[in-house]
Amino acid sequence: MAILPTYVTAYTLTSALGVGNTATLSAIKNKTGGLREHSMGELGRTWFGFVNPEALYPIEGDLAAYDNECSRMAQTALQQDGFIEAVERAKKTYGKHRVACFLGTITSGICFVEDDYQKSQVALDLTPGSNYTHGGSLDATVQYVRKSLDISGPYATIGTACSSSAKVFATAYRYLQMGLCDAAIVAGVESFSETLINGFRSLGVLSTQPCRPWDGERDGISIGAAAGFALLEKQPAEASHDPAPIELIGYGETADGYDMTAPHPEGKGIEAAMLLALKRAGLDAKDIDYINAHGSGTPMNDDAEDAAVHRIFGALVLVSSTKGWTGHTQGAAGITEAIILMLGMENDLVPASLNTHAVDSSLKCNIALDNQSHRIRYGLTNSMGFGGNNATLIFGRTH
């Protein structure tokens, strides 16, 4: 079967850097990071990438049952960068039943559960048709997105920890290639969650400062919230005059299961994912112009990824982690970093690894410590999740 192109015909990101792509790009160019100090009360302090609460508002009308912070973030993000208009065009072209939706998240509506429990201190009603079904389940956000956009194609929620919204791209790619849909919305949405904060605190990996990927004094992660969306199609948008549209040209997925929370110390899982992505894209390592690393800021994760990247690419390719800008947006990390990569491709910009002051002398990759003007024809992004759930995406401008 011939491999058909997979074009990215629209995308939008809302995160701690701002609402929409223009705000995101402006923050990066102005070196304005989005992390803010957050008190955990008696448990100490950390840093978090909050989405501006003034940009979020309740979901009302027929979809009011889906109202929670995660769906509110999706609602805000969908209204940026002409994304709804792009979906309407796709529906008109293919029919709404041919537009799929794949959404990555770890917690989805857990904010609803947390809020409801704190208010009532009683067991939740989990029966079908209850408020939990609409507002609190893992499926809640993808259902809200489908109904708000009025699409009825295939759909799924993918929860593979921090690789969730990278794997949605791979899922959509396969569905498009198999003819199960003609367009696919891929997304990642993660809101502020006490569960996530306390979960990572219990693991001892929360930084008490803005995270510093690859830095010699890095001590952990900063968590963030985000909502990102992209539209994938087998043909470029009719109205596009871009002579070199961005395509998803390769992906690699692995599940090495080395440890429940720790990566293989030599990064064997993410190495295999990168090699699979290069093979699928038909590229050599020397073809990649920039790598947006997973770069979580923990000593263990950065060590493992650095070793894997260096074995394949050496020290020539530019590498940075953008988690110092947005925080680790968990289930939304894959698409957050894919969109920042695509913004870089369209603006010849490699973003700095923000907050990284001096690269750990034991690490070998070529880390961009400042923003750089650099043409990116082929860009790669990594996502590493718990349980060894790894994903690599390669985007290209092939014309």
N, C-alpha and C positions, 0 to 999 in steps of 0.2 A: 504494500500500500504506500503510495506516495505521501511524503510528509508535507502538510500544508503549512504555510506561514501562520504564525500566531501574533497578531498585531495588538499593541496596547493603544487603544483609540481614545481613552480618557482616563484620567486618574486625579485623585484629590487626597490631601492629607490634613487632618486636624490633630494637633498635638500641643505639647507645652511650648512649641515654637510659634504657635498661632493657628488661626482658623483659615485654612485654605493654602494653596501652593504659593501665592504671592507673599503671604506673611511668612511662610516657612523659608522661602528663598531669601527674603529680606533679612530675617534673623540670622541666617548662616553668613550672608555677606557682611553683616554688621557685627558678627561674632557675639551675638546676644543669646546665650544659652537659656534654656527653659527651666532648669532645676531650681527648686526653692526648698528652704529648710522646713522640716515637718516634725512636730513634737509627737512622740508616742507616749506622752505622760510619764508615768513612773518607769517606763521601759527605755527611756532615752530619746535621742533625736536621730533623724536621718534626713535624706534629701529626696524629693519626689518631683516628677514632672507633671504638674497639674494642667489640665485644660481649663481655660478661663471659664469660670462658672457663669459669668454674664452672657456667654455665648450659647448657653444651654437653657432650654425652656421646656415645660411639660408637654407631653404628647396628649393631644385632646381628640375629641370626636370619636369616630368608629374604632380607632386603634388605641384608645385611652387605657385599655387593659394592659398594654405592653409598656406602660410608662415606668421607666426606671432610668438610672443615670447612664447605663450602657446604651439603651435605645435612644436617649436624648442626644448622646454624642453622635450616634449614627445619623439621627435626624439632621443635626447641624452640618455634619460632614457632607451628606448627600446634596445639600443645597449649594455647595461651593463648586467653582471651576467648571460650570456648565455640565456637571455630571448627570443630573436628571435629564437634561435635554439630550445628552448622548444616549441614555437608556431609551428615551422615547423614540429616537431615531432607529435604534436597533429593534425595538418592538414593531415599529412600522415596517421595517425592512424584512424581518424574519417571522414576526408573530410573537406574542408574549409567551406562548408555550415553548418557544425555542430559545428563550433566554434563561440561562441557568444562574444559580447563585451559590457560591461556596464561601463560607465565612469561618475564619479562624479565631478562636477565643479560648481562654482558660476558665474564666469565671462567668462570662455572659451576664445573666441576671442575678448573680450572687449578692450584688448590692441591695437588691430588693429583699432578699432573704435576710441579710444582716439588719436592714432597717426594720423589717417587720418583726423580727425576733426581739430586737432591742426595745421596740415599742410595747410588745405584748408579753414577752417572756413565756410564751406557751408554744407548744408544738405546732408546726405549720400544717395547714390543710393541703395535702398533696393529692387529693382526689382529682380525676379528670375534670377539666372545666373550671378548676379553682383559680384564684389569682396567681398561685404559684405557676400553673401551667403556662400562663401568658407572660407573667412578669419575671419569674424567678428561675425558670429552668435553663439548662444549657442551650436549648433550642430556641429560647425566646427571641434573641436578637436577629437570627436569620429569618425567623417568621415575620418579625416586624419589618425587616428590610424588604422581603418579598411582597408583603401586603401593601406597604407604602408605595412601592414602585409598580404594583399591579403586574407582576410577572408570575408565570406558572410553570417554568421549566424545571429541570432537575435541581435539587438543592441538597446541601449537607452542612452540618457544623463539624469542623475538624478541630479537635483538641489534643494536640501532641506537644503540650507544653510550649516552650519558646519558639518552636519551629512551626507552630500552627498556621500562621498566615503567610508563611513561605510555601508550605505544602498545598495551600489552596490553588496556587498558580500551577503546580504540577497536576493537580486533580483536574482543573479546568482545561489544561493542555490536552490531557488524555480524552476528556469528554468531547472536545472540539475535533480532535483527530478521528475519533470513532463515529462522528456524525450524530452524537446524542444531543447536541445543541449547536446553534450557529453563533451564539454570543454567550459570554459568561461574565458575570460580575464576581470579582474576587474581593474579599474584604478581610480586615482584621479589626476587632473592636475590643478594647479593654478599658475599664473605668477604674477609679480609685476603689480599693478594697482593703478593709482591715484584715481580711483573711490572708491576702497575699503579703501584706506588710508583716504580719505576725508570723506567717509561715517562713518567710526568708529570714526574719529575725531569729527564729528558732534554729535555723541552719547556721547561724553565725556569719552570714555573708552580706549583711547590709552595711554599707559604708556610712561613716559618720560625717563624710564630706562629699561634695559632688564627685561622682565616680571618675576615675582616672585610668582608662584602659591603657595597657602596655607600660604604664609608668612604674618606675622602680619603687614607688611608695604606695602603689594601689592597695586598697584593702577591702574591696567589695563593690557591690552593685548599688545603683540608685534606681528605684522603680519609677515608672511613668505611666500615664494614661494616653490613649490615642485611638483615633478611628481613621482608617484608610480604606479607599475603594479604588478599584481599577476595572476597566471594561476591556475584555479580550475578545477579538474577532478574527475570523479567517481572512478578512480583507480590510484594507485601510479605510478609514472614514471617508465617505464621498466628498465631504467638504474640506478635507485636509489638503493643504498645498505643500506640506512638508516633503521635500524630495527624499528624505531619509527617515521614515517613521520608525519608531522604536518597536522592536519585536522581542518576544520571549523566545530565545533560540535554543536554550538548553536548561535542563534541570537534573539534579541528582538527589536521591533520597536514600538514607540508610537508617537502620535501627540496630545498632551494634549491641545494645543492652549491656555495656561494660559494667555499669553501676546505676543504681537508682537515680542518683543526683550528680555524680562526677563523670566527666568525659574520660575517655582513654587518655592516659598521661602523654602519649605521643600523638594524640589526635587522629587515631586510625579511622574513626567513624567519619569525621568531617573530611578527611583526606579522600576516602572512598567516594563521598558525595561529590566533591569537586572534580574528581577524575571522571565520574559518570556524566556530570554536567558538561565537561569539556568534550567528551566523546559524543554525546548527543548533539552538541552544537557544531561538531566537526572542526574544532579549534585546537591549536596547540597552546601550551602555557604562555608562550611569548606573545600571543595575540591579545591577551587581556591587558587593558590599559589601567584599570583601577579595581581594587577590591574593597568593598564595604564589609568589614569584618564583623563577626558576631561581637567580639570585643566587649565582654560583659564587665570587665574591671576586677574580676577575682583573680588572684594569682594562679590558681589551678586552670581556669578556663583559658586565660590568655596564653599561658605556657603551652597548653595543648594545641590551640589554634595556630600559634606562631610556628610551632614545630611542623605542623601539617602544611601550612602555607609555604614555608620556606623550602620544604622538600620538593614541592611542585614548581614553585615560581622563583625561587631564589630571592635575592634581595633587590631586584631591579624594579618590580612593579610597585606602584604607590599603594599603600594600605592605610586605612583609617577606620576607627570605630566612631559612629555617630551617637552612641549612647550617652556620651557626655553632654550632648545637646538636648536630648529628649528624655533621658532615662531609659531604662529597660522596659519597654512597653509590653513585655510578656507575650500573650497570644497575638498582639498586634505588632510585634517587633519585626516580623518578616516583611510585612507590607510597608511598615514605616520606613525601613531601610531600603527597600526596593524603590519606593517613591523618591526618597532623597537621592538615590543613585540615578534615577531617571531625570530628576531635576538637574543633577550634575551633568548628565549626558547632553541635555538640551542647552546648557549654559556654559559648557567647557569648564566645569568647576569641580575640583576635588576638595571636599570639606575637611577641615582639620579634625584631628582627634582631640576634641576640646577637653581641656583640663589636664592633658598629658604634658607635663613639663619636661621631664627627662626620661627617655625610654630606658626600661630595665636593661642593664648591660648584658644580661644573660640571653636576651631575646634578639632575633636576627632580622626581622622584617623591616622594610623601608617605610616607617610610619610618618605620615604627613602631620607635622606639628603645627602647620599653619595652612590656611586656605591656599590652594594653588590653582592657577589658570592652566588647564590641561585638557586637551581633546580626549574624549572618551568615546571610542567607537564600540568597544566591547567592555562591558562592566560586569563584575561578578559580586554577588552578595551571599554571605553565609548566615545560617541560623542553626544554633545548637540547643537541643532541648533535653529535658530530663529523660532518663531511660535510654539515652543514646539516639534519640529521635533527631536526626540531622537533615538539613536540606540546603542545597546550593542552587541558586538561580543565576543564569547568564542572560543579559539583555544586550541587544546589538542594534546598530544602525547599519544595515547590510547593503544599502544602495549607494 
